[in-house]
Amino acid sequence: MRLLTIGSGIRGSQIADYIAKNSVKVNKIKLFKCYAVARDLETLKSLRGIPEQDRFHLAVPQSKADVGGVINSIMERPEIFEGCLIVSSLDEDFSYFLGMEIAEKVRESMEDPIIGLTTLTIGGEIAELRRRIKEFRKKVDILILFQEMSGVEEKIVRSMNLISLVGEIDLKKGKTGEVVVDTSDVFNAMMKPGVAAIGCASIKLPHPLIRRLFMKKDYQIKGVRAQRMVDLLKKAHKNLSIGIDEKSAKSALFVFSGDPEEITMDGVFACISILESLSSEIEVRYGDYPCKTRELSVALLYAGVTKLKL
């Protein structure tokens, strides 16, 4: 899933820059093409992952004409995307208003889904925070919320990298997952009324040689790998980007990435059962991205959430 990614304001630009530096690659192509739009010149100068020609300075705050010019400039470039990711902050007025204006202008230029990713600080005026969430949600097809905290940039990158790998095939490796899904499955899972929260978890496994020589008996016991997948899913659930009442979610999506020998259908079905036990009405989608690595990872996304724990 290749996403046009636009950072809005100081915080949005900083996060987009972090995404640019750490974006996952498939077939040597980054899945996130990042831009930054801000009125603070020093912030734009300080970025390291986004090239200078992809940074835009707005001299006039909240100027729709200037925002339209920026989006036109981006859209004129010959690149193919499957959606747009707008990164913003509800805490920063300029980032918040600019993010919504960018969403409006992008909507005029592309028909693909628009994902809003906003950070927010818990505390202060809850009513105003809820109002901003509601207003931003109107401008985008999907709104993913992240609570501001130490290390949130890393959390965002790890989660979004895993989600973006669904349906991708590395032509050099030529491997497909146990569960073959495409980008439309991801968007269908996320495009629900309400907002979304996402969590991720990973575990580093012993070297494959050690597993084959010294852990053979463990792997012969049916259910060992499935249990590991279940444990990771539960860990991701405890590590969600924002506090939610998961029973209010309309859908859930989980994606595993790692050594294909470690990802089993028994594990997938067990994870589905856990999520379906939350609600009889929840729609569960899933996928995996096989890659030779010692790290087994999972991203868990709840969408259509109507009850937040702020």
Long-range contacts (C-beta under 8 A, 24 or more apart in sequence): 1-31, 1-82, 1-83, 1-163, 1-164, 1-165, 1-166, 1-167, 1-168, 1-183, 1-186, 2-29, 2-31, 2-32, 2-33, 2-80, 2-81, 2-82, 2-164, 3-31, 3-32, 3-33, 3-81, 3-82, 3-83, 3-84, 3-85, 3-115, 3-164, 4-33, 4-35, 4-74, 4-79, 4-81, 4-83, 4-84, 4-85, 4-106, 4-110, 5-32, 5-33, 5-34, 5-35, 5-84, 5-85, 5-86, 5-87, 6-34, 6-35, 6-36, 6-37, 6-74, 6-84, 6-85, 6-86, 6-87, 6-102, 6-106, 7-34, 7-35, 7-36, 7-37, 7-38, 7-50, 7-87, 7-88, 8-37, 8-38, 8-86, 8-87, 8-88, 8-89, 8-95, 8-98, 8-99, 8-102, 9-37, 9-38, 9-39, 9-40, 9-88, 9-89, 9-92, 9-94, 9-95, 9-96, 9-98, 9-99, 10-38, 10-40, 10-43, 10-89, 10-92, 10-94, 10-95, 11-88, 11-89, 11-91, 11-92, 11-95, 11-119, 12-36, 12-37, 12-38, 12-86, 12-87, 12-88, 12-89, 12-92, 12-95, 12-98, 12-99, 13-37, 13-38, 13-43, 13-44, 13-47, 13-50, 13-55, 14-43, 14-47, 14-153, 15-87, 15-117, 15-119, 15-153, 15-156, 16-50, 16-87, 17-47, 17-48, 17-49, 17-50, 18-49, 18-153, 18-154, 18-156, 18-157, 19-49, 19-87, 19-156, 19-157, 19-160, 20-49, 20-50, 21-48, 21-49, 22-49, 22-157, 22-161, 23-157, 23-161, 24-161, 24-164, 24-165, 26-165, 26-168, 26-169, 26-170, 27-170, 27-171, 27-172, 31-161, 31-164, 31-165, 31-168, 32-85, 32-160, 32-164, 33-79, 33-81, 35-74, 37-67, 37-70, 37-98, 37-102, 38-94, 39-94, 58-98, 61-94, 62-94, 62-97, 62-98, 62-101, 64-101, 64-105, 67-98, 67-101, 67-102, 67-105, 68-105, 70-102, 70-105, 71-102, 71-105, 71-106, 71-108, 71-109, 72-109, 75-109, 75-110, 81-110, 81-112, 82-112, 82-183, 83-112, 83-113, 83-114, 83-115, 83-183, 83-187, 84-110, 84-112, 84-113, 84-114, 84-115, 85-115, 85-117, 85-160, 86-114, 86-115, 86-116, 86-117, 86-140, 87-117, 87-118, 88-116, 88-117, 88-118, 88-119, 88-136, 89-118, 89-119, 89-120, 89-148, 90-118, 90-119, 90-120, 90-129, 90-132, 90-133, 90-136, 91-119, 91-120, 91-121, 91-148, 96-132, 96-136, 99-136, 99-139, 100-135, 100-136, 100-139, 103-139, 103-140, 104-139, 107-139, 113-141, 113-142, 113-187, 113-190, 113-191, 114-139, 114-140, 114-141, 114-142, 115-140, 115-141, 115-142, 115-143, 115-144, 115-190, 116-140, 116-142, 116-143, 116-144, 117-143, 117-144, 117-146, 117-156, 117-160, 118-143, 118-144, 118-145, 118-146, 119-145, 119-146, 119-147, 119-148, 119-152, 120-145, 120-146, 120-147, 120-148, 120-242, 121-147, 121-148, 122-147, 122-243, 122-310, 126-310, 129-310, 130-308, 130-310, 133-195, 133-308, 137-194, 137-195, 141-187, 141-190, 141-191, 142-187, 142-190, 142-191, 142-196, 142-303, 143-195, 143-196, 144-195, 144-196, 144-197, 144-198, 144-241, 144-301, 145-195, 145-196, 145-197, 145-241, 145-242, 145-308, 146-241, 146-242, 147-241, 147-242, 147-243, 155-200, 155-239, 155-241, 156-241, 158-200, 158-202, 158-297, 158-299, 159-198, 159-199, 159-200, 159-241, 159-299, 159-301, 160-198, 162-200, 162-255, 162-257, 162-289, 162-297, 162-298, 162-299, 163-198, 163-253, 163-255, 163-299, 163-301, 165-255, 165-257, 165-289, 166-255, 166-287, 166-289, 167-287, 168-289, 170-291, 173-291, 173-292, 175-260, 175-290, 175-291, 176-290, 177-260, 177-263, 177-287, 177-288, 177-289, 177-290, 178-260, 178-263, 178-264, 178-265, 178-268, 178-288, 178-290, 179-268, 179-286, 179-287, 179-288, 180-287, 181-285, 181-286, 181-287, 185-285, 185-287, 186-253, 186-285, 186-287, 188-285, 189-251, 189-252, 189-253, 189-283, 189-285, 189-301, 189-303, 190-251, 190-253, 190-301, 190-303, 191-303, 192-250, 192-251, 192-303, 192-304, 193-250, 193-304, 193-306, 194-248, 194-249, 194-250, 194-303, 194-304, 194-305, 194-306, 195-303, 195-305, 195-308, 196-301, 196-302, 196-303, 196-304, 196-305, 197-240, 197-241, 197-242, 197-244, 197-301, 197-302, 197-305, 198-240, 198-241, 198-299, 198-300, 198-301, 198-302, 199-236, 199-237, 199-238, 199-239, 199-240, 199-241, 199-299, 199-300, 199-301, 200-236, 200-239, 200-297, 200-298, 200-299, 200-300, 201-232, 201-233, 201-235, 201-236, 201-239, 201-297, 201-298, 202-232, 202-295, 202-296, 202-297, 202-298, 203-228, 203-232, 203-295, 203-296, 203-297, 204-294, 204-295, 205-258, 205-259, 205-262, 205-294, 205-295, 205-296, 206-294, 207-294, 208-259, 208-294, 222-266, 223-266, 225-262, 225-263, 225-264, 225-266, 225-267, 226-264, 226-266, 226-267, 226-270, 227-267, 227-270, 228-262, 228-267, 228-296, 229-256, 229-263, 229-264, 229-267, 229-268, 229-270, 229-271, 229-296, 229-298, 230-267, 230-270, 230-271, 230-274, 232-256, 232-296, 232-297, 232-298, 233-271, 233-274, 233-298, 233-300, 234-274, 236-298, 236-299, 236-300, 237-300, 240-300, 240-302, 242-308, 242-309, 243-308, 243-309, 243-310, 244-302, 244-305, 244-307, 244-308, 244-309, 245-305, 245-307, 245-308, 245-309, 246-278, 246-302, 246-305, 247-278, 247-279, 247-307, 248-304, 248-305, 248-306, 248-307, 249-278, 249-279, 249-282, 249-302, 249-303, 249-304, 249-305, 250-281, 250-282, 250-283, 250-303, 250-304, 250-305, 251-282, 251-283, 251-284, 251-285, 251-302, 251-303, 251-304, 252-278, 252-282, 252-283, 252-284, 252-285, 252-300, 252-301, 252-302, 252-303, 253-284, 253-285, 253-286, 253-287, 253-300, 253-301, 253-303, 254-284, 254-286, 254-298, 254-299, 254-300, 254-301, 255-286, 255-287, 255-288, 255-289, 255-298, 255-299, 256-287, 256-288, 256-289, 256-296, 256-297, 256-298, 257-288, 257-289, 257-290, 257-291, 257-293, 257-296, 257-297, 257-298, 257-299, 258-290, 258-291, 258-293, 258-295, 258-296, 258-297, 259-290, 259-291, 259-292, 259-293, 259-294, 259-296, 260-288, 260-290, 262-296, 263-288, 263-290, 263-296
